[in-house]
Amino acid sequence: MSKHGGFGGFGGGMNMQSLMQQARKMQEQMEKAREELENAELTGSAGGGLVTVTVNGNGALRGVSIKPEAVDPDDVEMLEDLIIAAYNEAAREAEEMKNSVMPAGVGL
């Protein structure tokens, strides 16, 4: 029988207070990362800057800017493709940012 009462597996110097402190610290880091992602503004562009898209760090669309010369009523499909390309670029940047600011091993 063990001399140490309590819960098996928490021996070896790892006490509950230390675990709680680590959990609080990780929670604070996650909250800070969430705020940073929500407030970030990342852009993607296509067509040499004809279309620019802005997203936050979570990839949520914040804005779209289309230069007049990108608008051709006879080729709407090109404009649609430019918007998609610009968004995809901005979304990639948002994903990279999310991966860099979140504590290791934590997903949103």
Jmol script that loads the backbone (N, CA, C; Angstrom):
load data "model"
ATOM      1  N   MET A   1       0.813  -1.184   0.000  1.00  0.00           N
ATOM      2  CA  MET A   1       0.000   0.000   0.000  1.00  0.00           C
ATOM      3  C   MET A   1       0.859   1.251   0.000  1.00  0.00           C
ATOM      4  N   SER A   2       0.371   2.240  -0.619  1.00  0.00           N
ATOM      5  CA  SER A   2       1.100   3.496  -0.724  1.00  0.00           C
ATOM      6  C   SER A   2       0.969   4.307   0.541  1.00  0.00           C
ATOM      7  N   LYS A   3       2.036   4.992   0.904  1.00  0.00           N
ATOM      8  CA  LYS A   3       1.997   5.898   2.054  1.00  0.00           C
ATOM      9  C   LYS A   3       1.240   7.163   1.717  1.00  0.00           C
ATOM     10  N   HIS A   4       1.198   7.488   0.436  1.00  0.00           N
ATOM     11  CA  HIS A   4       0.581   8.742   0.000  1.00  0.00           C
ATOM     12  C   HIS A   4      -0.872   8.488  -0.329  1.00  0.00           C
ATOM     13  N   GLY A   5      -1.741   9.211   0.327  1.00  0.00           N
ATOM     14  CA  GLY A   5      -3.165   9.092   0.013  1.00  0.00           C
ATOM     15  C   GLY A   5      -3.476   9.913  -1.222  1.00  0.00           C
ATOM     16  N   GLY A   6      -4.718   9.989  -1.546  1.00  0.00           N
ATOM     17  CA  GLY A   6      -5.121  10.855  -2.652  1.00  0.00           C
ATOM     18  C   GLY A   6      -5.272  10.088  -3.941  1.00  0.00           C
ATOM     19  N   PHE A   7      -5.052  10.767  -4.988  1.00  0.00           N
ATOM     20  CA  PHE A   7      -5.325  10.243  -6.320  1.00  0.00           C
ATOM     21  C   PHE A   7      -4.048   9.724  -6.950  1.00  0.00           C
ATOM     22  N   GLY A   8      -4.062   8.468  -7.355  1.00  0.00           N
ATOM     23  CA  GLY A   8      -2.904   7.910  -8.034  1.00  0.00           C
ATOM     24  C   GLY A   8      -2.677   8.632  -9.350  1.00  0.00           C
ATOM     25  N   GLY A   9      -1.424   8.795  -9.729  1.00  0.00           N
ATOM     26  CA  GLY A   9      -1.132   9.440 -10.995  1.00  0.00           C
ATOM     27  C   GLY A   9      -0.807  10.907 -10.864  1.00  0.00           C
ATOM     28  N   PHE A  10      -1.094  11.515  -9.702  1.00  0.00           N
ATOM     29  CA  PHE A  10      -0.757  12.927  -9.498  1.00  0.00           C
ATOM     30  C   PHE A  10       0.454  13.069  -8.590  1.00  0.00           C
ATOM     31  N   GLY A  11       1.189  12.014  -8.386  1.00  0.00           N
ATOM     32  CA  GLY A  11       2.373  12.066  -7.526  1.00  0.00           C
ATOM     33  C   GLY A  11       3.533  12.679  -8.272  1.00  0.00           C
ATOM     34  N   GLY A  12       4.693  12.575  -7.680  1.00  0.00           N
ATOM     35  CA  GLY A  12       5.899  13.041  -8.347  1.00  0.00           C
ATOM     36  C   GLY A  12       6.001  14.547  -8.424  1.00  0.00           C
ATOM     37  N   GLY A  13       5.413  15.275  -7.463  1.00  0.00           N
ATOM     38  CA  GLY A  13       5.563  16.717  -7.416  1.00  0.00           C
ATOM     39  C   GLY A  13       4.509  17.493  -8.188  1.00  0.00           C
ATOM     40  N   MET A  14       3.687  16.842  -8.985  1.00  0.00           N
ATOM     41  CA  MET A  14       2.659  17.545  -9.754  1.00  0.00           C
ATOM     42  C   MET A  14       1.406  17.628  -8.887  1.00  0.00           C
ATOM     43  N   ASN A  15       1.186  18.780  -8.276  1.00  0.00           N
ATOM     44  CA  ASN A  15       0.025  18.893  -7.395  1.00  0.00           C
ATOM     45  C   ASN A  15      -1.120  19.633  -8.075  1.00  0.00           C
ATOM     46  N   MET A  16      -2.266  19.575  -7.467  1.00  0.00           N
ATOM     47  CA  MET A  16      -3.477  20.158  -8.039  1.00  0.00           C
ATOM     48  C   MET A  16      -3.344  21.666  -8.208  1.00  0.00           C
ATOM     49  N   GLN A  17      -2.697  22.343  -7.284  1.00  0.00           N
ATOM     50  CA  GLN A  17      -2.529  23.796  -7.385  1.00  0.00           C
ATOM     51  C   GLN A  17      -1.718  24.154  -8.634  1.00  0.00           C
ATOM     52  N   SER A  18      -0.683  23.395  -8.892  1.00  0.00           N
ATOM     53  CA  SER A  18       0.143  23.636 -10.074  1.00  0.00           C
ATOM     54  C   SER A  18      -0.671  23.405 -11.350  1.00  0.00           C
ATOM     55  N   LEU A  19      -1.474  22.348 -11.368  1.00  0.00           N
ATOM     56  CA  LEU A  19      -2.324  22.083 -12.535  1.00  0.00           C
ATOM     57  C   LEU A  19      -3.317  23.215 -12.753  1.00  0.00           C
ATOM     58  N   MET A  20      -3.900  23.731 -11.678  1.00  0.00           N
ATOM     59  CA  MET A  20      -4.865  24.825 -11.793  1.00  0.00           C
ATOM     60  C   MET A  20      -4.188  26.090 -12.318  1.00  0.00           C
ATOM     61  N   GLN A  21      -2.982  26.370 -11.872  1.00  0.00           N
ATOM     62  CA  GLN A  21      -2.254  27.543 -12.354  1.00  0.00           C
ATOM     63  C   GLN A  21      -1.963  27.414 -13.846  1.00  0.00           C
ATOM     64  N   GLN A  22      -1.569  26.227 -14.268  1.00  0.00           N
ATOM     65  CA  GLN A  22      -1.294  26.008 -15.685  1.00  0.00           C
ATOM     66  C   GLN A  22      -2.568  26.168 -16.514  1.00  0.00           C
ATOM     67  N   ALA A  23      -3.684  25.666 -15.995  1.00  0.00           N
ATOM     68  CA  ALA A  23      -4.960  25.784 -16.710  1.00  0.00           C
ATOM     69  C   ALA A  23      -5.375  27.247 -16.830  1.00  0.00           C
ATOM     70  N   ARG A  24      -5.211  28.025 -15.766  1.00  0.00           N
ATOM     71  CA  ARG A  24      -5.544  29.458 -15.815  1.00  0.00           C
ATOM     72  C   ARG A  24      -4.658  30.180 -16.818  1.00  0.00           C
ATOM     73  N   LYS A  25      -3.385  29.855 -16.818  1.00  0.00           N
ATOM     74  CA  LYS A  25      -2.456  30.504 -17.742  1.00  0.00           C
ATOM     75  C   LYS A  25      -2.842  30.190 -19.188  1.00  0.00           C
ATOM     76  N   MET A  26      -3.171  28.932 -19.471  1.00  0.00           N
ATOM     77  CA  MET A  26      -3.561  28.568 -20.833  1.00  0.00           C
ATOM     78  C   MET A  26      -4.863  29.258 -21.221  1.00  0.00           C
ATOM     79  N   GLN A  27      -5.800  29.364 -20.276  1.00  0.00           N
ATOM     80  CA  GLN A  27      -7.064  30.039 -20.558  1.00  0.00           C
ATOM     81  C   GLN A  27      -6.816  31.510 -20.900  1.00  0.00           C
ATOM     82  N   GLU A  28      -5.916  32.164 -20.175  1.00  0.00           N
ATOM     83  CA  GLU A  28      -5.580  33.559 -20.463  1.00  0.00           C
ATOM     84  C   GLU A  28      -4.933  33.688 -21.831  1.00  0.00           C
ATOM     85  N   GLN A  29      -4.043  32.762 -22.174  1.00  0.00           N
ATOM     86  CA  GLN A  29      -3.389  32.791 -23.487  1.00  0.00           C
ATOM     87  C   GLN A  29      -4.413  32.601 -24.599  1.00  0.00           C
ATOM     88  N   MET A  30      -5.362  31.692 -24.398  1.00  0.00           N
ATOM     89  CA  MET A  30      -6.385  31.453 -25.402  1.00  0.00           C
ATOM     90  C   MET A  30      -7.266  32.678 -25.590  1.00  0.00           C
ATOM     91  N   GLU A  31      -7.634  33.332 -24.504  1.00  0.00           N
ATOM     92  CA  GLU A  31      -8.477  34.526 -24.611  1.00  0.00           C
ATOM     93  C   GLU A  31      -7.736  35.647 -25.339  1.00  0.00           C
ATOM     94  N   LYS A  32      -6.469  35.817 -25.017  1.00  0.00           N
ATOM     95  CA  LYS A  32      -5.663  36.833 -25.699  1.00  0.00           C
ATOM     96  C   LYS A  32      -5.559  36.518 -27.194  1.00  0.00           C
ATOM     97  N   ALA A  33      -5.355  35.249 -27.532  1.00  0.00           N
ATOM     98  CA  ALA A  33      -5.260  34.841 -28.933  1.00  0.00           C
ATOM     99  C   ALA A  33      -6.581  35.081 -29.652  1.00  0.00           C
ATOM    100  N   ARG A  34      -7.699  34.756 -29.001  1.00  0.00           N
ATOM    101  CA  ARG A  34      -9.016  34.984 -29.623  1.00  0.00           C
ATOM    102  C   ARG A  34      -9.226  36.461 -29.936  1.00  0.00           C
ATOM    103  N   GLU A  35      -8.871  37.326 -28.983  1.00  0.00           N
ATOM    104  CA  GLU A  35      -9.021  38.769 -29.202  1.00  0.00           C
ATOM    105  C   GLU A  35      -8.137  39.238 -30.349  1.00  0.00           C
ATOM    106  N   GLU A  36      -6.904  38.742 -30.376  1.00  0.00           N
ATOM    107  CA  GLU A  36      -5.974  39.134 -31.432  1.00  0.00           C
ATOM    108  C   GLU A  36      -6.505  38.708 -32.802  1.00  0.00           C
ATOM    109  N   LEU A  37      -7.044  37.499 -32.885  1.00  0.00           N
ATOM    110  CA  LEU A  37      -7.594  37.007 -34.146  1.00  0.00           C
ATOM    111  C   LEU A  37      -8.812  37.814 -34.572  1.00  0.00           C
ATOM    112  N   GLU A  38      -9.669  38.139 -33.617  1.00  0.00           N
ATOM    113  CA  GLU A  38     -10.897  38.874 -33.941  1.00  0.00           C
ATOM    114  C   GLU A  38     -10.580  40.290 -34.426  1.00  0.00           C
ATOM    115  N   ASN A  39      -9.540  40.906 -33.874  1.00  0.00           N
ATOM    116  CA  ASN A  39      -9.213  42.289 -34.204  1.00  0.00           C
ATOM    117  C   ASN A  39      -8.246  42.439 -35.379  1.00  0.00           C
ATOM    118  N   ALA A  40      -7.671  41.344 -35.827  1.00  0.00           N
ATOM    119  CA  ALA A  40      -6.702  41.401 -36.925  1.00  0.00           C
ATOM    120  C   ALA A  40      -7.396  41.757 -38.241  1.00  0.00           C
ATOM    121  N   GLU A  41      -6.657  42.391 -39.121  1.00  0.00           N
ATOM    122  CA  GLU A  41      -7.135  42.672 -40.477  1.00  0.00           C
ATOM    123  C   GLU A  41      -6.084  42.184 -41.453  1.00  0.00           C
ATOM    124  N   LEU A  42      -6.434  41.149 -42.192  1.00  0.00           N
ATOM    125  CA  LEU A  42      -5.533  40.557 -43.163  1.00  0.00           C
ATOM    126  C   LEU A  42      -6.132  40.754 -44.542  1.00  0.00           C
ATOM    127  N   THR A  43      -5.293  41.002 -45.519  1.00  0.00           N
ATOM    128  CA  THR A  43      -5.808  41.261 -46.865  1.00  0.00           C
ATOM    129  C   THR A  43      -5.256  40.265 -47.866  1.00  0.00           C
ATOM    130  N   GLY A  44      -6.046  40.061 -48.885  1.00  0.00           N
ATOM    131  CA  GLY A  44      -5.630  39.279 -50.038  1.00  0.00           C
ATOM    132  C   GLY A  44      -6.034  40.059 -51.267  1.00  0.00           C
ATOM    133  N   SER A  45      -5.264  39.943 -52.321  1.00  0.00           N
ATOM    134  CA  SER A  45      -5.629  40.670 -53.534  1.00  0.00           C
ATOM    135  C   SER A  45      -5.427  39.777 -54.743  1.00  0.00           C
ATOM    136  N   ALA A  46      -6.069  40.167 -55.830  1.00  0.00           N
ATOM    137  CA  ALA A  46      -5.964  39.411 -57.086  1.00  0.00           C
ATOM    138  C   ALA A  46      -6.069  40.389 -58.249  1.00  0.00           C
ATOM    139  N   GLY A  47      -5.622  39.938 -59.396  1.00  0.00           N
ATOM    140  CA  GLY A  47      -5.690  40.775 -60.596  1.00  0.00           C
ATOM    141  C   GLY A  47      -4.812  41.998 -60.490  1.00  0.00           C
ATOM    142  N   GLY A  48      -3.649  41.830 -59.853  1.00  0.00           N
ATOM    143  CA  GLY A  48      -2.748  42.974 -59.709  1.00  0.00           C
ATOM    144  C   GLY A  48      -3.337  44.083 -58.852  1.00  0.00           C
ATOM    145  N   GLY A  49      -4.162  43.711 -57.872  1.00  0.00           N
ATOM    146  CA  GLY A  49      -4.757  44.703 -56.979  1.00  0.00           C
ATOM    147  C   GLY A  49      -6.119  45.204 -57.423  1.00  0.00           C
ATOM    148  N   LEU A  50      -6.669  44.623 -58.480  1.00  0.00           N
ATOM    149  CA  LEU A  50      -7.999  45.042 -58.921  1.00  0.00           C
ATOM    150  C   LEU A  50      -9.065  44.704 -57.884  1.00  0.00           C
ATOM    151  N   VAL A  51      -8.864  43.584 -57.189  1.00  0.00           N
ATOM    152  CA  VAL A  51      -9.788  43.165 -56.137  1.00  0.00           C
ATOM    153  C   VAL A  51      -8.986  42.922 -54.867  1.00  0.00           C
ATOM    154  N   THR A  52      -9.426  43.514 -53.771  1.00  0.00           N
ATOM    155  CA  THR A  52      -8.795  43.315 -52.472  1.00  0.00           C
ATOM    156  C   THR A  52      -9.869  42.904 -51.482  1.00  0.00           C
ATOM    157  N   VAL A  53      -9.545  41.890 -50.686  1.00  0.00           N
ATOM    158  CA  VAL A  53     -10.469  41.376 -49.685  1.00  0.00           C
ATOM    159  C   VAL A  53      -9.799  41.471 -48.323  1.00  0.00           C
ATOM    160  N   THR A  54     -10.565  41.884 -47.308  1.00  0.00           N
ATOM    161  CA  THR A  54     -10.064  41.971 -45.944  1.00  0.00           C
ATOM    162  C   THR A  54     -10.842  40.989 -45.072  1.00  0.00           C
ATOM    163  N   VAL A  55     -10.093  40.209 -44.263  1.00  0.00           N
ATOM    164  CA  VAL A  55     -10.696  39.268 -43.325  1.00  0.00           C
ATOM    165  C   VAL A  55     -10.081  39.484 -41.949  1.00  0.00           C
ATOM    166  N   ASN A  56     -10.754  38.965 -40.912  1.00  0.00           N
ATOM    167  CA  ASN A  56     -10.122  38.991 -39.602  1.00  0.00           C
ATOM    168  C   ASN A  56      -9.303  37.714 -39.448  1.00  0.00           C
ATOM    169  N   GLY A  57      -8.683  37.522 -38.300  1.00  0.00           N
ATOM    170  CA  GLY A  57      -7.822  36.366 -38.083  1.00  0.00           C
ATOM    171  C   GLY A  57      -8.554  35.041 -38.062  1.00  0.00           C
ATOM    172  N   ASN A  58      -9.863  35.074 -37.963  1.00  0.00           N
ATOM    173  CA  ASN A  58     -10.665  33.857 -38.021  1.00  0.00           C
ATOM    174  C   ASN A  58     -11.138  33.565 -39.434  1.00  0.00           C
ATOM    175  N   GLY A  59     -10.812  34.457 -40.380  1.00  0.00           N
ATOM    176  CA  GLY A  59     -11.206  34.254 -41.770  1.00  0.00           C
ATOM    177  C   GLY A  59     -12.550  34.865 -42.120  1.00  0.00           C
ATOM    178  N   ALA A  60     -13.177  35.575 -41.174  1.00  0.00           N
ATOM    179  CA  ALA A  60     -14.467  36.207 -41.452  1.00  0.00           C
ATOM    180  C   ALA A  60     -14.263  37.417 -42.349  1.00  0.00           C
ATOM    181  N   LEU A  61     -15.059  37.498 -43.388  1.00  0.00           N
ATOM    182  CA  LEU A  61     -14.953  38.583 -44.363  1.00  0.00           C
ATOM    183  C   LEU A  61     -15.313  39.916 -43.718  1.00  0.00           C
ATOM    184  N   ARG A  62     -14.425  40.890 -43.856  1.00  0.00           N
ATOM    185  CA  ARG A  62     -14.648  42.234 -43.301  1.00  0.00           C
ATOM    186  C   ARG A  62     -14.889  43.273 -44.372  1.00  0.00           C
ATOM    187  N   GLY A  63     -14.341  43.043 -45.565  1.00  0.00           N
ATOM    188  CA  GLY A  63     -14.520  44.036 -46.617  1.00  0.00           C
ATOM    189  C   GLY A  63     -14.036  43.545 -47.964  1.00  0.00           C
ATOM    190  N   VAL A  64     -14.589  44.167 -49.006  1.00  0.00           N
ATOM    191  CA  VAL A  64     -14.203  43.868 -50.385  1.00  0.00           C
ATOM    192  C   VAL A  64     -14.034  45.202 -51.103  1.00  0.00           C
ATOM    193  N   SER A  65     -12.925  45.346 -51.814  1.00  0.00           N
ATOM    194  CA  SER A  65     -12.681  46.545 -52.601  1.00  0.00           C
ATOM    195  C   SER A  65     -12.463  46.118 -54.054  1.00  0.00           C
ATOM    196  N   ILE A  66     -13.253  46.710 -54.947  1.00  0.00           N
ATOM    197  CA  ILE A  66     -13.164  46.378 -56.369  1.00  0.00           C
ATOM    198  C   ILE A  66     -12.918  47.665 -57.148  1.00  0.00           C
ATOM    199  N   LYS A  67     -11.814  47.708 -57.864  1.00  0.00           N
ATOM    200  CA  LYS A  67     -11.527  48.876 -58.692  1.00  0.00           C
ATOM    201  C   LYS A  67     -12.446  48.869 -59.903  1.00  0.00           C
ATOM    202  N   PRO A  68     -12.865  50.049 -60.346  1.00  0.00           N
ATOM    203  CA  PRO A  68     -13.822  50.135 -61.462  1.00  0.00           C
ATOM    204  C   PRO A  68     -13.370  49.398 -62.722  1.00  0.00           C
ATOM    205  N   GLU A  69     -12.080  49.402 -63.000  1.00  0.00           N
ATOM    206  CA  GLU A  69     -11.614  48.742 -64.216  1.00  0.00           C
ATOM    207  C   GLU A  69     -11.749  47.214 -64.158  1.00  0.00           C
ATOM    208  N   ALA A  70     -12.040  46.671 -62.970  1.00  0.00           N
ATOM    209  CA  ALA A  70     -12.266  45.223 -62.841  1.00  0.00           C
ATOM    210  C   ALA A  70     -13.683  44.837 -63.236  1.00  0.00           C
ATOM    211  N   VAL A  71     -14.544  45.829 -63.372  1.00  0.00           N
ATOM    212  CA  VAL A  71     -15.956  45.554 -63.656  1.00  0.00           C
ATOM    213  C   VAL A  71     -16.192  45.602 -65.162  1.00  0.00           C
ATOM    214  N   ASP A  72     -16.429  44.428 -65.717  1.00  0.00           N
ATOM    215  CA  ASP A  72     -16.747  44.307 -67.137  1.00  0.00           C
ATOM    216  C   ASP A  72     -18.078  43.559 -67.226  1.00  0.00           C
ATOM    217  N   PRO A  73     -19.154  44.255 -67.589  1.00  0.00           N
ATOM    218  CA  PRO A  73     -20.472  43.603 -67.638  1.00  0.00           C
ATOM    219  C   PRO A  73     -20.511  42.382 -68.560  1.00  0.00           C
ATOM    220  N   ASP A  74     -19.593  42.329 -69.508  1.00  0.00           N
ATOM    221  CA  ASP A  74     -19.561  41.194 -70.420  1.00  0.00           C
ATOM    222  C   ASP A  74     -18.720  40.031 -69.892  1.00  0.00           C
ATOM    223  N   ASP A  75     -18.050  40.246 -68.745  1.00  0.00           N
ATOM    224  CA  ASP A  75     -17.205  39.185 -68.185  1.00  0.00           C
ATOM    225  C   ASP A  75     -17.313  39.176 -66.659  1.00  0.00           C
ATOM    226  N   VAL A  76     -18.502  38.963 -66.167  1.00  0.00           N
ATOM    227  CA  VAL A  76     -18.745  38.914 -64.723  1.00  0.00           C
ATOM    228  C   VAL A  76     -17.990  37.748 -64.093  1.00  0.00           C
ATOM    229  N   GLU A  77     -17.836  36.678 -64.821  1.00  0.00           N
ATOM    230  CA  GLU A  77     -17.152  35.496 -64.301  1.00  0.00           C
ATOM    231  C   GLU A  77     -15.716  35.815 -63.886  1.00  0.00           C
ATOM    232  N   MET A  78     -15.037  36.677 -64.647  1.00  0.00           N
ATOM    233  CA  MET A  78     -13.676  37.053 -64.280  1.00  0.00           C
ATOM    234  C   MET A  78     -13.672  37.769 -62.936  1.00  0.00           C
ATOM    235  N   LEU A  79     -14.600  38.664 -62.716  1.00  0.00           N
ATOM    236  CA  LEU A  79     -14.683  39.384 -61.451  1.00  0.00           C
ATOM    237  C   LEU A  79     -14.957  38.409 -60.309  1.00  0.00           C
ATOM    238  N   GLU A  80     -15.843  37.467 -60.527  1.00  0.00           N
ATOM    239  CA  GLU A  80     -16.129  36.456 -59.501  1.00  0.00           C
ATOM    240  C   GLU A  80     -14.873  35.667 -59.157  1.00  0.00           C
ATOM    241  N   ASP A  81     -14.110  35.288 -60.165  1.00  0.00           N
ATOM    242  CA  ASP A  81     -12.866  34.537 -59.946  1.00  0.00           C
ATOM    243  C   ASP A  81     -11.848  35.367 -59.168  1.00  0.00           C
ATOM    244  N   LEU A  82     -11.763  36.661 -59.485  1.00  0.00           N
ATOM    245  CA  LEU A  82     -10.833  37.535 -58.768  1.00  0.00           C
ATOM    246  C   LEU A  82     -11.212  37.649 -57.295  1.00  0.00           C
ATOM    247  N   ILE A  83     -12.494  37.750 -57.021  1.00  0.00           N
ATOM    248  CA  ILE A  83     -12.953  37.837 -55.617  1.00  0.00           C
ATOM    249  C   ILE A  83     -12.604  36.556 -54.882  1.00  0.00           C
ATOM    250  N   ILE A  84     -12.849  35.420 -55.492  1.00  0.00           N
ATOM    251  CA  ILE A  84     -12.527  34.137 -54.854  1.00  0.00           C
ATOM    252  C   ILE A  84     -11.029  34.028 -54.596  1.00  0.00           C
ATOM    253  N   ALA A  85     -10.222  34.389 -55.584  1.00  0.00           N
ATOM    254  CA  ALA A  85      -8.769  34.307 -55.428  1.00  0.00           C
ATOM    255  C   ALA A  85      -8.283  35.226 -54.310  1.00  0.00           C
ATOM    256  N   ALA A  86      -8.813  36.438 -54.253  1.00  0.00           N
ATOM    257  CA  ALA A  86      -8.405  37.378 -53.205  1.00  0.00           C
ATOM    258  C   ALA A  86      -8.814  36.863 -51.831  1.00  0.00           C
ATOM    259  N   TYR A  87     -10.029  36.334 -51.729  1.00  0.00           N
ATOM    260  CA  TYR A  87     -10.478  35.790 -50.439  1.00  0.00           C
ATOM    261  C   TYR A  87      -9.611  34.614 -50.011  1.00  0.00           C
ATOM    262  N   ASN A  88      -9.322  33.711 -50.935  1.00  0.00           N
ATOM    263  CA  ASN A  88      -8.503  32.545 -50.589  1.00  0.00           C
ATOM    264  C   ASN A  88      -7.127  32.948 -50.085  1.00  0.00           C
ATOM    265  N   GLU A  89      -6.544  33.978 -50.681  1.00  0.00           N
ATOM    266  CA  GLU A  89      -5.244  34.471 -50.222  1.00  0.00           C
ATOM    267  C   GLU A  89      -5.349  35.015 -48.801  1.00  0.00           C
ATOM    268  N   ALA A  90      -6.378  35.815 -48.539  1.00  0.00           N
ATOM    269  CA  ALA A  90      -6.567  36.382 -47.201  1.00  0.00           C
ATOM    270  C   ALA A  90      -6.866  35.279 -46.189  1.00  0.00           C
ATOM    271  N   ALA A  91      -7.652  34.288 -46.564  1.00  0.00           N
ATOM    272  CA  ALA A  91      -7.982  33.184 -45.660  1.00  0.00           C
ATOM    273  C   ALA A  91      -6.741  32.371 -45.303  1.00  0.00           C
ATOM    274  N   ARG A  92      -5.831  32.190 -46.260  1.00  0.00           N
ATOM    275  CA  ARG A  92      -4.560  31.497 -45.973  1.00  0.00           C
ATOM    276  C   ARG A  92      -3.757  32.268 -44.935  1.00  0.00           C
ATOM    277  N   GLU A  93      -3.713  33.581 -45.081  1.00  0.00           N
ATOM    278  CA  GLU A  93      -2.996  34.406 -44.109  1.00  0.00           C
ATOM    279  C   GLU A  93      -3.641  34.302 -42.733  1.00  0.00           C
ATOM    280  N   ALA A  94      -4.975  34.283 -42.694  1.00  0.00           N
ATOM    281  CA  ALA A  94      -5.690  34.162 -41.426  1.00  0.00           C
ATOM    282  C   ALA A  94      -5.370  32.825 -40.758  1.00  0.00           C
ATOM    283  N   GLU A  95      -5.324  31.763 -41.540  1.00  0.00           N
ATOM    284  CA  GLU A  95      -5.018  30.436 -40.992  1.00  0.00           C
ATOM    285  C   GLU A  95      -3.597  30.402 -40.440  1.00  0.00           C
ATOM    286  N   GLU A  96      -2.650  31.010 -41.160  1.00  0.00           N
ATOM    287  CA  GLU A  96      -1.270  31.076 -40.673  1.00  0.00           C
ATOM    288  C   GLU A  96      -1.200  31.857 -39.366  1.00  0.00           C
ATOM    289  N   MET A  97      -1.942  32.964 -39.295  1.00  0.00           N
ATOM    290  CA  MET A  97      -1.943  33.751 -38.077  1.00  0.00           C
ATOM    291  C   MET A  97      -2.542  32.950 -36.925  1.00  0.00           C
ATOM    292  N   LYS A  98      -3.648  32.270 -37.191  1.00  0.00           N
ATOM    293  CA  LYS A  98      -4.300  31.475 -36.152  1.00  0.00           C
ATOM    294  C   LYS A  98      -3.338  30.425 -35.614  1.00  0.00           C
ATOM    295  N   ASN A  99      -2.603  29.768 -36.507  1.00  0.00           N
ATOM    296  CA  ASN A  99      -1.649  28.748 -36.084  1.00  0.00           C
ATOM    297  C   ASN A  99      -0.498  29.331 -35.279  1.00  0.00           C
ATOM    298  N   SER A 100      -0.160  30.580 -35.526  1.00  0.00           N
ATOM    299  CA  SER A 100       0.973  31.171 -34.818  1.00  0.00           C
ATOM    300  C   SER A 100       0.599  31.774 -33.468  1.00  0.00           C
ATOM    301  N   VAL A 101      -0.649  32.189 -33.277  1.00  0.00           N
ATOM    302  CA  VAL A 101      -1.002  32.855 -32.019  1.00  0.00           C
ATOM    303  C   VAL A 101      -1.665  31.950 -31.000  1.00  0.00           C
ATOM    304  N   MET A 102      -2.197  30.822 -31.426  1.00  0.00           N
ATOM    305  CA  MET A 102      -2.850  29.920 -30.467  1.00  0.00           C
ATOM    306  C   MET A 102      -1.809  29.128 -29.701  1.00  0.00           C
ATOM    307  N   PRO A 103      -2.045  28.898 -28.402  1.00  0.00           N
ATOM    308  CA  PRO A 103      -1.119  28.052 -27.637  1.00  0.00           C
ATOM    309  C   PRO A 103      -1.027  26.678 -28.276  1.00  0.00           C
ATOM    310  N   ALA A 104       0.114  26.070 -28.187  1.00  0.00           N
ATOM    311  CA  ALA A 104       0.346  24.750 -28.797  1.00  0.00           C
ATOM    312  C   ALA A 104      -0.675  23.738 -28.313  1.00  0.00           C
ATOM    313  N   GLY A 105      -1.202  22.978 -29.265  1.00  0.00           N
ATOM    314  CA  GLY A 105      -2.139  21.924 -28.920  1.00  0.00           C
ATOM    315  C   GLY A 105      -3.565  22.372 -28.720  1.00  0.00           C
ATOM    316  N   VAL A 106      -3.867  23.652 -29.014  1.00  0.00           N
ATOM    317  CA  VAL A 106      -5.213  24.164 -28.796  1.00  0.00           C
ATOM    318  C   VAL A 106      -5.792  24.611 -30.124  1.00  0.00           C
ATOM    319  N   GLY A 107      -7.012  24.240 -30.387  1.00  0.00           N
ATOM    320  CA  GLY A 107      -7.692  24.679 -31.584  1.00  0.00           C
ATOM    321  C   GLY A 107      -8.921  25.490 -31.212  1.00  0.00           C
ATOM    322  N   LEU A 108      -9.376  26.332 -32.125  1.00  0.00           N
ATOM    323  CA  LEU A 108     -10.594  27.117 -31.856  1.00  0.00           C
ATOM    324  C   LEU A 108     -11.778  26.475 -32.516  1.00  0.00           C
TER     325      LEU A 108
END
end "model"
wireframe off; spacefill off
backbone 0.3
color backbone group
